Structure formats: structure tokens, C-alpha cells
Amino acid sequence: MGSMGTQTVTEPVTDSETKLSPLYRVLIHNDDVTPMDFVVRVLVEIFRLDASRSIDVMMEAHTKGVAHVVTEPLEQAEFHVDQSRSLSRARHFPLTFSIEPET
């Protein structure tokens, strides 16, 4: 191959590319039935929190009634909450999450 000059072409950035998807907060709610180890497992396996953070989130929900799990785009938040609900209900646990807009 001959050695031809390399030219970098940059595309203009459009408004749709600069706007980020709005973010949503996923909250976990305390209940008196779901075992703590199951809650930690859900936070690790579904929300990909590390074990230490999962325990902190679970304990905050346990003591305060609710705790922030993650902040992510709505579609991802809904997917994670649906996965958690399915896993919990399959084991007859009332583990509950909610989603609220990031402010």
C-alpha cells in the first residue's frame, strides 16, 4: 500500500447526541419479611453493587425504611426493578423497589 496522508474527519455534534437520558433513582423499601441475606444477594446480582455497599444499602433501608440503591436511565432502572420483583415473588418475598426522577 502506498503511504497516503491520513485525514481525520469529525462529524458535527447534533443536539440529540449531546442530550443525555434523564436519570432515575432506584429506592429499596424495608419490609419485615424478606431476609437480609436475600436483599444483599439481589443488590449484588441484579444491581451489581459490591458486597459491602449492598450491606450498607440493606441496613439503611432496614433502619430508615428506604434507601437509595442506584441512579440510572429509566429503561435500565425499570429492568432491574422488574428482575428484582420477579426473583422476590418467586420466593414469596414482598421486597419492593420504587423509581423516582433524579432531581
NORVEN-V579216 format. One line per field, one symbol per residue. ss: DSSP state (~ for helix, > for strand, _ for the rest). A space follows every 50 residues. Layout:
ss->???
This chain:
ss->______________~~~~____>>>>>>>______~~~~~~~~~~_____ ~~~~~~~~~~~~~~_>>>>>>>>~~~~~~~~~~~~~~~~~_____>>>>> >__
